[in-house]
Every structure is written in C-alpha cells, then in structure tokens.
Amino acid sequence: MSRFALSVSRGITRVTETALGPYQAAVVRIGFAATWLLFLLREFPHRQEMYGPDGPWSWDLAQQLIANNHAFTVLMWSDSQVWFEIVYALAVLSSVALLLGWRTRAMSVLFMVGVLSLQNRSIFMGDGGDNVIHLMSIYLVLTRCGQVWSLDARRARLAREARARGERNEPDRVGPALWGGFGLVLAAATGAGRIEDGWLGGWFTVFWGLWAVQGLWWAVGRVARTREPRILLDVVANVVHNAALFVIMAEACLIYATAGWYKIQGSRWQDGTAVYYPLHLDYFSPWPALSDLMSAHGTIVMLVTYGTVIAQVAFPFTLFNRRVKNVLLAGMMTEHAVIAVVLGLPFFSLAMIAADAVFLPTSFLHRLGEWATRARGVLLRRDGRTVPGPREPQPETPEQTEQTHVGFTA
C-alpha cells in the first residue's frame, strides 16, 4: 500500500510541477500552424468562393445555420467584404505568429478564432483534415506549447542571460498592449451582442475567462510580493497543459481506432481491394502514372489495404510498448506522406502527421532540434554571418518560472 501511495504521490508531483512533453507540444504547434497557413495561402485566390460573403454557401444560408447550431464565427458579425478580408488576413498572420512561437498564448487564441471562423462559415468546404485542425486549434489554447522552439523561449533565455550578467530587463510592453487591445475588441463585441451566451456562458465565458486569466498572470507577476501566488498559477497551468496534451493523444488514438474498426466492417477492406478504387478516381489521381503503377500489383494493393487496417486498429494498444509504438508510428507517418503525394491530399496528411507527432520520442526531437540548429548554422555561415554554437532550448523549471514568467508568456 505504501508503494502504491508513493507512486501516486510521485505522479501528482510530476503532473503539477512540470509541463510534460514540451517538445511534443511544440512540434504539434508548429505542425498545425504550418498546415493551416499553407492551406490559407494555397486557397488565397479562391477564398471568395470558399468563405466570402458572395460564395455558393451564401451569407444568409450561413446565418440560418449558425442560428441553429450556435457555432462560433466572427465572419457572421458582418457581410462586408472589408470585414472578410480583415478576418482572412488575421487568420494568416496568427498562423505565422503561432508557427514562430511569438506571444504564443495570445496567438493561440487568435489562431483558434481564425480556424473556427472560416471553417464554421462554410461547413461543406472541409474534410477529415479540417476536422482535426478544428479540434486541435482548441486544445492548443490550453497547452504551454511555446516553452521550446519558439521566439517566446528565446526571449526568456535572453532575459535570463541578461540577469546573469547583472543587467536590468526592460519591462514587457507588447504583452500588455495585446491584452488591452483584445480586451477592447471583446468589450465592443459583447456590447454589440456578437458573442452569444450559452451553457455556462458559452463563448462569452471562454473568451472573457481567457482574457481575465492572462490579466491575473500579469498582475501576479508585477504586484505579488511573495512567490506563492505565482507558484499556484504555475501549478494550475501545468495541470491544464498536461490534461490538454493527454486529450490530444486520446483524440489521435480515437481517430485511428474509429477509422480502423469502421474499415473492418467494409467488404472491400475485408477482401483486400479497398485501396485499388481511389487510385482510379480522377479526383484522387494527381499523378495517374504513379497511381497505375501502385495498383498494377495485386499483392501490393492487398498488403497496403490489410496493413492500413491493422495499423489503425493496433496503434492505441502499442502505446504500452515504446519500440513497437515507434515503429508503427514511423510507418503511419510514411503512409500519410504517400497519401499526400499519390492521392493528392496534402493538408489532410499534414494534419494527421502533426497529430501523430505528439507521440514522437523526446530523444528523437532533441536530435531533430540539433540537426535544425546545425543546418541553420551552415546556411548562415554561407551568407558570411557568424552564429553561436548549437544550444538546445530547455523548458523552464518552476524556479525559473517565478523569475521569468512575467507578463504574457508561453
């Protein structure tokens, strides 16, 4: 009994003291921000037909649907063309900012608003990949996904180094400015009745709650005379982050398990021919010669068909064995890459690869960061600039958090 109690105590301590999986959270952030950004840029010439006020799914039809399902989208605040262009531009800019990890906490909220606004405006424009982005944009708001591989982490590191040299850090002005600006927008939207109430306040509670939490975080860092209030906020933030990361993992497992079990019930998946048919659809054949080459061999089609079902059904169970999980994870990522090329579904594949990245081992992500740093150094040296040696960014400990997490942080 004492051994069990000790294990529980260690688990609670780990969950509350540390934001687990900082590298996994960072790569998920980068993956989904990049996927959504590339999608917005590719569809930029077609944005009017997809989400504009004069598109096939008209503004009036969208307004009727939103009135029934109460989905959130700021595009329903106005049918003005100028307003649509502003929202689309903000969606692009927030994706870039989240990708780089600039003011991650604020940008994750703006990123979520952009995703929900565009996707809920025209619900028939999405596919499975869009649904994954839709969910993950909400989960990312609850994670501390800017602790590594971000401009936020770089800013925190430079501040620590400056303090170590005895230099005084300049007060943060950008964070409070963003917080104040978002507060004014929220107040205006609330006063105009644009944010509807719902169960427990609905989106009204979500946005004002996030805004109030950020204000409390900044106020405690500036006003509190003792460490206890800040430590308490860090504990709460760590627990929320770890819970959100667990939900992301569970969501990925649920997607694969559901897809796998549904495939088992299909006759074409049972006889091993399911993969053959999409390879001969014009819509899914951007490279007809490649599709014909793959479908010309019945054995390959059968192996891919059965292998896909086995991998999807078995994946949640392989999480208990690290080696088997890593092998199957590499295979599934490779399969998504093949789907992106052969079937012409790049954004669906990128979204699934980004979701799979939450299961990547930390040691591999460390090496990936080192490779990226070395590649960056080689490129800069070719340009004639000198760069410091590779330095692996480290997530901050609670003790460092007390000193550096002041204002708007990751």
ChimeraX attribute file (.defattr): number of C-alpha atoms within 10 A of each C-alpha:
attribute: neighborCount
match mode: 1-to-1
recipient: residues
	/A:1	6
	/A:2	7
	/A:3	8
	/A:4	9
	/A:5	10
	/A:6	11
	/A:7	12
	/A:8	12
	/A:9	11
	/A:10	12
	/A:11	11
	/A:12	12
	/A:13	12
	/A:14	15
	/A:15	18
	/A:16	21
	/A:17	17
	/A:18	20
	/A:19	27
	/A:20	21
	/A:21	20
	/A:22	25
	/A:23	27
	/A:24	23
	/A:25	27
	/A:26	23
	/A:27	22
	/A:28	26
	/A:29	32
	/A:30	22
	/A:31	21
	/A:32	27
	/A:33	27
	/A:34	21
	/A:35	23
	/A:36	26
	/A:37	19
	/A:38	17
	/A:39	15
	/A:40	18
	/A:41	12
	/A:42	11
	/A:43	13
	/A:44	12
	/A:45	10
	/A:46	13
	/A:47	17
	/A:48	16
	/A:49	15
	/A:50	23
	/A:51	24
	/A:52	24
	/A:53	22
	/A:54	14
	/A:55	14
	/A:56	13
	/A:57	18
	/A:58	17
	/A:59	20
	/A:60	13
	/A:61	13
	/A:62	17
	/A:63	15
	/A:64	11
	/A:65	16
	/A:66	16
	/A:67	10
	/A:68	8
	/A:69	8
	/A:70	16
	/A:71	15
	/A:72	20
	/A:73	19
	/A:74	19
	/A:75	26
	/A:76	20
	/A:77	15
	/A:78	13
	/A:79	15
	/A:80	12
	/A:81	12
	/A:82	9
	/A:83	17
	/A:84	22
	/A:85	15
	/A:86	12
	/A:87	17
	/A:88	21
	/A:89	14
	/A:90	16
	/A:91	23
	/A:92	21
	/A:93	17
	/A:94	25
	/A:95	29
	/A:96	20
	/A:97	20
	/A:98	27
	/A:99	27
	/A:100	19
	/A:101	27
	/A:102	22
	/A:103	21
	/A:104	30
	/A:105	24
	/A:106	23
	/A:107	22
	/A:108	31
	/A:109	21
	/A:110	22
	/A:111	27
	/A:112	22
	/A:113	20
	/A:114	27
	/A:115	25
	/A:116	22
	/A:117	21
	/A:118	23
	/A:119	21
	/A:120	24
	/A:121	28
	/A:122	21
	/A:123	15
	/A:124	10
	/A:125	13
	/A:126	14
	/A:127	11
	/A:128	14
	/A:129	18
	/A:130	20
	/A:131	13
	/A:132	19
	/A:133	25
	/A:134	20
	/A:135	15
	/A:136	23
	/A:137	23
	/A:138	18
	/A:139	18
	/A:140	25
	/A:141	22
	/A:142	21
	/A:143	28
	/A:144	27
	/A:145	30
	/A:146	30
	/A:147	26
	/A:148	24
	/A:149	23
	/A:150	23
	/A:151	20
	/A:152	22
	/A:153	23
	/A:154	17
	/A:155	14
	/A:156	21
	/A:157	17
	/A:158	13
	/A:159	18
	/A:160	17
	/A:161	12
	/A:162	13
	/A:163	14
	/A:164	10
	/A:165	9
	/A:166	9
	/A:167	11
	/A:168	10
	/A:169	11
	/A:170	7
	/A:171	9
	/A:172	11
	/A:173	10
	/A:174	12
	/A:175	19
	/A:176	15
	/A:177	12
	/A:178	15
	/A:179	18
	/A:180	14
	/A:181	12
	/A:182	17
	/A:183	17
	/A:184	12
	/A:185	11
	/A:186	18
	/A:187	14
	/A:188	13
	/A:189	16
	/A:190	15
	/A:191	10
	/A:192	10
	/A:193	11
	/A:194	17
	/A:195	22
	/A:196	15
	/A:197	14
	/A:198	11
	/A:199	8
	/A:200	9
	/A:201	12
	/A:202	14
	/A:203	17
	/A:204	18
	/A:205	16
	/A:206	12
	/A:207	16
	/A:208	17
	/A:209	12
	/A:210	16
	/A:211	18
	/A:212	14
	/A:213	13
	/A:214	20
	/A:215	18
	/A:216	15
	/A:217	19
	/A:218	21
	/A:219	14
	/A:220	19
	/A:221	21
	/A:222	11
	/A:223	8
	/A:224	12
	/A:225	10
	/A:226	11
	/A:227	13
	/A:228	12
	/A:229	15
	/A:230	24
	/A:231	16
	/A:232	12
	/A:233	15
	/A:234	22
	/A:235	19
	/A:236	15
	/A:237	19
	/A:238	23
	/A:239	22
	/A:240	18
	/A:241	27
	/A:242	24
	/A:243	18
	/A:244	21
	/A:245	26
	/A:246	13
	/A:247	14
	/A:248	22
	/A:249	17
	/A:250	12
	/A:251	16
	/A:252	19
	/A:253	21
	/A:254	16
	/A:255	16
	/A:256	20
	/A:257	21
	/A:258	12
	/A:259	15
	/A:260	20
	/A:261	14
	/A:262	13
	/A:263	21
	/A:264	15
	/A:265	10
	/A:266	11
	/A:267	11
	/A:268	15
	/A:269	19
	/A:270	15
	/A:271	11
	/A:272	20
	/A:273	19
	/A:274	19
	/A:275	20
	/A:276	22
	/A:277	11
	/A:278	14
	/A:279	22
	/A:280	15
	/A:281	13
	/A:282	11
	/A:283	10
	/A:284	18
	/A:285	19
	/A:286	16
	/A:287	14
	/A:288	16
	/A:289	10
	/A:290	15
	/A:291	20
	/A:292	14
	/A:293	10
	/A:294	16
	/A:295	19
	/A:296	12
	/A:297	11
	/A:298	13
	/A:299	12
	/A:300	14
	/A:301	18
	/A:302	20
	/A:303	13
	/A:304	18
	/A:305	21
	/A:306	19
	/A:307	15
	/A:308	21
	/A:309	21
	/A:310	16
	/A:311	18
	/A:312	22
	/A:313	23
	/A:314	17
	/A:315	21
	/A:316	18
	/A:317	13
	/A:318	17
	/A:319	16
	/A:320	10
	/A:321	9
	/A:322	12
	/A:323	11
	/A:324	13
	/A:325	20
	/A:326	16
	/A:327	11
	/A:328	18
	/A:329	21
	/A:330	14
	/A:331	15
	/A:332	20
	/A:333	18
	/A:334	14
	/A:335	15
	/A:336	20
	/A:337	19
	/A:338	15
	/A:339	16
	/A:340	16
	/A:341	17
	/A:342	20
	/A:343	23
	/A:344	16
	/A:345	18
	/A:346	19
	/A:347	21
	/A:348	23
	/A:349	23
	/A:350	21
	/A:351	26
	/A:352	23
	/A:353	23
	/A:354	25
	/A:355	24
	/A:356	21
	/A:357	24
	/A:358	23
	/A:359	20
	/A:360	17
	/A:361	15
	/A:362	14
	/A:363	10
	/A:364	11
	/A:365	15
	/A:366	14
	/A:367	12
	/A:368	12
	/A:369	19
	/A:370	15
	/A:371	13
	/A:372	13
	/A:373	18
	/A:374	16
	/A:375	12
	/A:376	14
	/A:377	18
	/A:378	15
	/A:379	13
	/A:380	13
	/A:381	12
	/A:382	10
	/A:383	9
	/A:384	9
	/A:385	10
	/A:386	11
	/A:387	14
	/A:388	7
	/A:389	9
	/A:390	14
	/A:391	10
	/A:392	13
	/A:393	16
	/A:394	13
	/A:395	20
	/A:396	19
	/A:397	12
	/A:398	19
	/A:399	10
	/A:400	12
	/A:401	16
	/A:402	18
	/A:403	15
	/A:404	18
	/A:405	18
	/A:406	19
	/A:407	22
	/A:408	23
	/A:409	23
	/A:410	23
